[in-house]
Amino acid sequence: MLVYLYDLKAKNKREYYRIKRTFYYHFNKIKLKDFSFKTKSVFAAENKYEKLLDSFFSSFKGNIEVYKIRTDGVEQIY
């Protein structure tokens, strides 16, 4: 399982909202069935989606900061 942490970066508010709108438009077009959880800037996905998600995030290079964590599982507390 992979856990992705991301943060959108921009020089000003206008550019931030443009990047955010474009990012989530394209992100929502990816139909991933195996989401374990998804919050504002963190989500988990199965290992089989690694190449797809890595290429997606690389398309926003320079406008996003992304970290990937490999783990055996994620447990929800509440």
Secondary structure as UniProt FT lines:
FT   STRAND          2..8
FT   HELIX           13..29
FT   STRAND          42..45
FT   HELIX           47..49
FT   HELIX           50..58
FT   TURN            59..62
FT   STRAND          64..70
//
